[in-house]
Amino acid sequence: MNDTGVVIAFWALSAITVASALMVAAVRNLVYAVLFLVLSLMGVAGLYITLSADFIAMAQILIYVGAIAVLLLFAIMLTPRAGRNNAESPFWAPGLVVAGLVAATISMVAVSTDWHQGDQGQFTSTAQLLGEALLDPFVLPFEIASVVLVVAMIGAIVLIRED
């Protein structure tokens, strides 16, 4: 990450991601919390792009932003209106202490670790390499996973079907 634009984009996306993640926990309205979650997940996708992981970034957008966030919004919209606001909790102080301890531990590890920076090459497309890895040596496990997912989806439909 020697390019100045990439470094600026990395730090800007990091700030947006952390700020929106904090807002997910801070806002009282669940719809706003999901919208901040979408912003946080988009920031993570942007971070993946700055780290030359384009396939993971697209998967992040399609799966998490496109599917999970929409599912959460539908679930919130289908709940009764009275259940949408976050209620007061007596556990905010212990949660704040635990969050502070986790942040201190992560900061201590980040500062005390000797980070080795590897050689940096050109931006390469990871989608082709991932496709070759999934469909060349791992084709059988890939197909078994798809069959298991289809069977699970059919089982879920059978379980919720009214007779």
C-alpha positions in Angstrom: 0.0 0.0 0.0 2.5 2.6 -1.1 0.1 4.5 -3.2 -1.1 7.6 -1.4 -4.6 7.4 -2.7 -5.0 3.8 -1.5 -3.6 4.7 1.9 -6.1 7.6 2.2 -9.0 5.4 1.0 -8.0 2.7 3.5 -8.0 5.1 6.4 -11.2 6.8 5.3 -13.0 3.5 4.9 -11.6 2.3 8.2 -13.0 5.4 10.0 -16.4 5.0 8.2 -16.6 1.3 9.1 -15.7 1.8 12.8 -18.0 4.8 13.2 -20.9 3.1 11.6 -20.3 -0.1 13.6 -20.4 2.0 16.8 -23.6 3.7 15.6 -25.2 0.2 15.2 -24.8 -0.3 18.9 -25.6 3.3 19.9 -28.9 4.1 18.0 -32.2 3.2 19.5 -34.2 2.6 16.4 -33.6 -0.8 14.9 -34.2 0.4 11.3 -31.4 2.9 11.7 -29.2 0.3 13.3 -29.7 -2.0 10.2 -28.9 1.0 7.9 -25.7 1.7 9.8 -24.9 -2.0 9.6 -25.3 -1.8 5.8 -22.9 1.2 5.8 -20.4 -0.8 8.0 -20.6 -3.8 5.7 -20.1 -1.6 2.6 -17.0 -0.1 4.4 -15.6 -3.6 4.9 -16.2 -4.3 1.2 -14.3 -1.2 0.4 -11.4 -2.3 2.7 -11.3 -5.6 0.8 -10.9 -3.7 -2.4 -8.0 -1.6 -1.1 -6.4 -4.9 0.0 -6.7 -6.3 -3.6 -9.4 -8.9 -2.6 -11.9 -8.0 -5.3 -13.8 -11.3 -5.2 -14.2 -11.2 -1.4 -15.4 -7.6 -1.8 -18.1 -8.6 -4.3 -19.1 -11.5 -2.1 -19.4 -9.2 0.9 -21.7 -6.9 -1.1 -23.8 -9.6 -2.6 -24.2 -11.8 0.5 -24.1 -9.5 3.5 -25.3 -6.2 2.1 -27.6 -7.6 -0.5 -29.1 -10.6 1.3 -28.6 -10.5 5.0 -29.3 -6.8 5.5 -32.5 -7.0 3.4 -33.5 -10.0 5.4 -33.0 -8.1 8.6 -35.0 -5.2 7.3 -37.9 -7.5 6.3 -37.8 -9.1 9.8 -37.9 -5.7 11.5 -40.7 -4.4 9.3 -42.8 -7.5 9.9 -42.5 -7.3 13.7 -45.0 -5.3 15.7 -44.3 -1.6 16.0 -43.9 -1.7 19.7 -40.9 -4.1 19.4 -38.8 -1.9 17.2 -37.1 0.3 19.7 -34.2 -1.0 21.8 -35.2 -1.1 25.5 -33.0 0.2 28.3 -30.7 -2.5 29.7 -29.2 -2.7 33.1 -26.1 -4.3 31.6 -24.7 -1.3 29.8 -21.9 -0.7 32.4 -20.5 -4.3 32.4 -20.8 -4.3 28.6 -18.8 -1.1 28.4 -16.2 -2.6 30.7 -15.9 -5.7 28.6 -15.8 -3.6 25.4 -13.0 -1.5 26.9 -11.0 -4.6 27.8 -11.4 -6.1 24.4 -10.3 -2.8 22.8 -7.3 -2.5 25.1 -6.3 -6.1 24.3 -6.6 -5.6 20.6 -4.7 -2.3 20.8 -1.9 -3.9 22.9 -1.6 -6.7 20.4 -1.6 -4.4 17.4 1.1 -2.2 18.9 3.4 -4.9 20.3 3.3 -7.2 17.2 6.2 -7.0 14.8 4.2 -6.6 11.5 6.1 -7.9 8.5 5.2 -6.2 5.3 5.6 -8.6 2.3 6.6 -7.7 -1.2 3.9 -5.8 -3.0 3.1 -6.5 -6.6 0.6 -5.4 -9.1 -3.1 -5.7 -8.4 -4.2 -9.1 -9.5 -7.6 -10.5 -10.0 -8.5 -13.0 -7.3 -11.7 -14.2 -8.9 -9.9 -16.3 -11.5 -7.6 -17.9 -8.9 -10.5 -18.7 -6.6 -12.5 -20.1 -9.5 -9.7 -22.4 -10.5 -9.1 -23.5 -6.9 -12.8 -24.3 -6.4 -13.3 -26.1 -9.7 -10.0 -27.8 -10.2 -8.8 -29.7 -7.0 -11.9 -29.0 -4.9 -14.7 -29.7 -7.4 -16.2 -32.7 -5.5 -16.5 -30.9 -2.1 -17.9 -27.8 -3.9 -20.6 -29.9 -5.5 -21.4 -31.8 -2.3 -21.8 -28.5 -0.4 -24.2 -27.3 -3.1 -26.3 -30.5 -2.8 -26.3 -30.2 1.0 -27.5 -26.6 0.7 -30.3 -27.5 -1.7 -31.4 -30.4 0.6 -31.4 -28.0 3.6 -33.6 -25.5 1.6 -36.0 -28.2 0.6 -36.2 -29.4 4.2 -36.9 -25.9 5.4 -39.7 -25.5 2.9 -41.2 -28.9 3.9 -41.0 -28.0 7.6 -42.9 -24.6 7.3 -45.4 -25.8 4.7 -49.0 -25.9 5.9 -50.8 -29.2 5.1 
